[in-house]
């Protein structure tokens, strides 16, 4: 195949690329739109498909708009700034439907309307930068996101970003580091206060000069060394405070986290004998599910998240926590839960965990997904094991990007188990 090609684009695909065909082969191009004719350079060629870099849009889609950020197209953080927000929502709904149909083999998946973010811009409470060779803050370049041998990451220094909350955007341009600083990544988190996290692979403590009253933590290999202030921050969801340590995961869109909690509560009965919260993190869902359960069991592998969970749910006497991998704990639990909630990482459910869910007989399963492809794979296995997919509701936690969060409701009746 020639290196530079001209061809039409047909549809958007998961991962932020537009797909077209050239010489019978599928070609995936970032920053293109369906209906456009583009000129592109092949950057990666496989047997059945290829990836290409967009060089020119020869015929533009009527849906194309001017991006807000000067780095769009070079920075790998955003995929859809060239689409108006309603069009982004429609595209994500179509992509989720396609994944469930094509990978999950689910005909006419029961998709509910996507829940839009109240703020399509400046919504992130957590932003992570990489440092380039001159210690400037930046993001991974688009060209470095495709799988490629062992090429080093290319970092694009940035002068603006329109995704962080206003407090973070007021702070990060004032961060300056010396070349050779003993850390590779810099993260900022906003809650009731601000937290700066210096991430490295070694325990060497960086020198620091502070002019702002913020907390600073050096994080390496799950170890957190407090350099200033506290080693955690407090996040508020539905008028409830959550302690979140520097190494702990928390949803980056606080307003949408609240909408997800409300949605989960609406799906479940007022009372349940036993609820399992698998991959429970710091207890975002557990804190609101515990009052509805006679007993709630959380399962989480991260030590820092488990510490936070214990503090965040300390008021409840009906809560237990297992600090271990879900695939190890679930098969060993000889319990019959009424409800299982799972919120796995992008890789989805490990087979031992999914098999244990099928064996548990739980009549209600809530699956919180951050990856539609692994959701589709797991949904097919759950349906084959006796569950019925009642509904899938997408939530747009990450406007301007290709990421798609969703909450699915699976149910099963006794006859499915016989």
N, C-alpha and C positions, 0 to 999 in steps of 0.2 A: 504494500500500500504506500502511495506517495506520502511525503511528510506533511505537506500543506494541502488541505482539501476544502472544497466548497460544497455545502449540502444543507437541506432543510431540517429544522428541529420539529419533533412531533409532540413531546410531552415532558413534564417535569417528573423526576424520579427521586426516591428517597436518597438523601445525601447532598441535596442542593444542586444537582446537575440537571441539564436538559438533555434528552436523548433524541438522536436522529439516526439515519442509516446511510451508509456509504458503501457501495460495492457489496451490499448484502450483509454488512456487519454493523452491529449497534455501536454508535459512538456517543460517549458521554462528555458533555461540555459544561463547565461551571459558568454561571452568569448569563446563559442563554435563556430564551423563552420559546414556548410552543408557537409555531407559525413563522418563526424567523428563519431567514436564510443567512448562514454565517460562513466566515472563512476561519479555519482553525488549524492549529499545528498539532499533529499527533505526538503525545508525550509518553504514552504507555500502550503497548499493543499485546493483546492476548489472543488465544485461539478464537474465541467467540465474540469478543468485544474489544474496544479501544477507548482510551481517554485522550482528550485533546484540550489544548489551551485556546481560548477564544482570542482571535486576532481582530476581526472586524464583524460588525453586524451589517450585512448588506441590505437586508430588508427587515425593518424593525417591527415588532408586534405593537398593535395599538395600545396594549396594556403596559408597555414599558414606560417608566417614569424616571426622572433624574434622581439618583441616590443622594442621600443627605450627607454622607461621609466622604471625605476626599480619598480615603484609603480603600473604599469599596472596589472590589475587583482584584486587589493585591493582598489585602489582609484576609485570612481564612475564617474570620469570626462570623461574618454575615453572608447570607446567600441570597436574600430576597429584598434588599433595599430598592431594587429596580421594579418592584411590584407594589401597588397600593395595598394598604393593609387588608381590605376586604378580599382582594384577589389572593393574598397570602393565605388567608383562612380557607378559601375555597380550594386552593392548591393542596394544602395540607390534608384537608378532608378527602380529596380525591386520592392522594398518595396512600393514606391509611386504608381506604377502601381497597385499593389495588393490592396492597400487601396482604390484607386478610383474604382476598379472593385468590390471588396468585400463589402465595406461599402457604396460607392456611387452608386453601381449597374450600372456603366458606362462601357459598353462593348467597348473594344479597345479604351481606353482613349487617346486623342491626345497629347501624351507626346513628347516633344522636347528633343534633346540631353542635358544632364546635363551640366551646366556651371561650370567647374572646378576652384578651387581656384589657383591663381598663386603661393601661398605659402602653402603647406600642413602642414607646421610646423611654429611656431613663428608668428602667424597671428593675435592673439587676442590683441585688444587695451584696453581690460577691463578684469581684473581677480579678482575674489572674493575668499577670504580665510575664513574659520572658525577657531576659536581658540579652542584647546583642553584644558583639565583641567590644563595643565601646561603652557598655553598661547602660545603654539607653533602653527605656521601657518600650516593649513592642509585643506583637502577636505573631503567631506562626503564619508564614506566607501561604497563600493558596497553593502555590506550586509544591509545597512541602507536605500537603495533606494526602496525596495519593500514595498508596503503598509502593515503596521503591527500595530495593536492596537495603543498603545501610547508609544512605546519604544523610549527612548531618542536617538538623533542622535549620531552615532559613527563617530568620526573624526580621519582620518588618517594623522598624521604629515608627511609633505613631505620635501624632500631635493632637488628635481628638478621638473621642469615642462617644457614641450617642446611646449606649446601652446602660451604663452604670447609673445608679441613683445620683441625684444632684450633689449630695454630700460627698460622694466618692469622686465625682468629676471635679469638685472644687479642690480636692486634695491631691490626686495622683499627678497632675502636671508639675507639682512642686516637689516631687520626690526626685532626688539626685543621688547617684551612686558613682563610686570611683571604678574605673576599669580594673578588672581582676578581683572584684568583690567576691567573697567566698560563698556565694549563693547563686542559684540559677533562675529562680522564679520569685516574683513578688506578688502577693495577694492582698487585697483590701476587702474588708467585710463591714457592712453597716447594719447596726441594729439599734438598740437604745444608745449605743456609743459606737466608736470606730475602732477597728482592729487591723493592724498592719502585720502581715505574716511574711517572714523571709524564709523561703524554702531552699534547702540544699540537701546534698547527699552525704555531707560530712558534718561532724560535730563542732568544727571550728566556729566560734562565736564571732559574728561580724561586729565591727565598731559602728557606733551610732551617734549621731547628733540630732536631737529632736528640738523643734520649735513649736510643734503642735501638741496639744494634750490628747494623745491617743495611746492605746495599748499596743505594744509591739511584742511579737513572739517569734523566736527562731525555731523552725520546724524541720526536723530531719529524722527520717525512718520512724515516724510515729512518735518521736520524742519531741516534747515542747519545752523550750527554755524561755521563760518570761524575761524580756529585756526592759519593759516598762509597762506599768499598769497591770492589767489582768490577763490571764491566759485564756479567757473566754469572753463572749459577749452575750447579751440577752436579746432574744428576738420575740416579738409579740405577734401572736396569731389568735384571732377571736378573743381578744382581751386577756389572753393567757401568756405568761412569760415562759420562754424556753431558754435554758442555758445551753449554749453551743460552743464547744471548745474549738481551738484553732484547727485541730485535726479532724473534726467531726463534719459530716455532711449535713447540709440543710438546704431546702429548696431555695433557689436563687431569686425567685419571684414571690415576695411575701404576700402580695394581694391575691395571687393565683393559688398559693398554698392554702389560703383561707377558703377559697371557692372549692378546692379539692376536698378539704375536710368536710365542708357542708354537704358536698355531693355524696361522700361515703356515708355520712350519718343518715342521709335521706334514703339510702339503699337498704339500710339494716333495720331489724326490728328494735323495739324499745328496750327489750331485755333479751339476753342470750346467756345460756349456762356457761359456755366456755368460748372465748375468742382467742385465736392465735394471730399475733402480729409478727410476720416473718420479714426479716430485713427491717427491723423496727427503727433503726437509727436512734436519734435522741428522744424519740417518743412522740413525734408530731401527731400521728393518728391515735396511738395508745392513750394519750392524755384525754382524748374526747370519747374513746371507746370504753375505757375502764368503768365509767359510771353506768354503762349499760350491761356490763358483764358480771356474772357471779364470780368469774375468775378470768383473768387475762394473762396470757403468757407471751412475752416478747422474746424474739430470737435475733441476735445481732453479733457479728464477728468483730467489729471495730472496738478496741478497748476504750478509746476516748468517748465514742458514742455511748457505750455501755455506762460509763461513769456519768455522762450527762443524763441518760435515761433514768438512772437510779435517783438522781436529784430531782429531775422534772416530774417523776411520778411517786415521789416519797410519801405523798399524802394518802396514797391508796394502799389498803391492806390486802386487796384481792389481786395484786399484780406480782408476777414472777418474771425473772429474766434469765435467759441462757446466753452466756457469752461464748459463742461457738458458731461454726458454719451451719447454715440451714440444712445442707445435704447430710450433715452428721447428726443433727438434733432430731429432725423430723422423723426419720425412720426409726429412731429409738423411743419416741413418745408413744406409749400405749394409751392414747386418749381419743375421744370422739368429739371433736370440737363442733360447735354449731356454726361457727363462722371462721374462715381463714382469710386474712388479708396478707397479700404478698406485694412487696415493692422492691423487686430485684434490680441489680445493676443492668447495664445495657446487654450483657450476655444472656439475660433471661434466667430461667430456672434450670439448675443442674438436674440431670435425670433422676438421681436418687431423691431429691427434694420433690420433684413432680410426681414420681411414683408413690412417695409417701402420702402426698396430698390425695392421690386417687384412692389409696388404701384406707385413708382416714374416714371416709364416708361423710365428710363435712357437706351439709346440704347447700351452703352458701360460700362462694369464693369470690373475693374482690381482688382483681389483678391490676395494680398500678404499674404502668409500663412507661419507660422512656425510650423505647425502641420498637417501632411497629413491625420490623422483620422478626425479631425474636418473640414478640407477642403473638404474631401469626403462627409461628412454629409451635409455640407452647399451646396456643388455643386449639390447634389441630389435634395435639396429643391429649388434651383435656377432654375434647369432644369425643374422641375415640374411646376414652376411658369412662364415659357415661355422663359427662357434664353437658348442659345446654347453655349456649351463649345467649344471654338475654338482651344485653345492650353493651355498646362501646361508646363512650363519650370522650372525644378529644378535648384537651385543654391546651390553649396556646400559652405556655409558660415562657416561650422563647421567641417573641416576635423578631422579625428580620432575619432569623436563622432557619435552618431546615429542620430543627429538632421538633419532635411531636410527642407530647405526653398524652396519656389516655388512661381512663379507668374503665375496666370491663367487669361486668357482673355475670358470673357463671352460677347455675343452680343445678342440683340433681335431686331426684326423688328416689324413694326406696326401691322402686321397681328397676331403676338403673343399676342397682347394686346386686341384683339377684342373678 
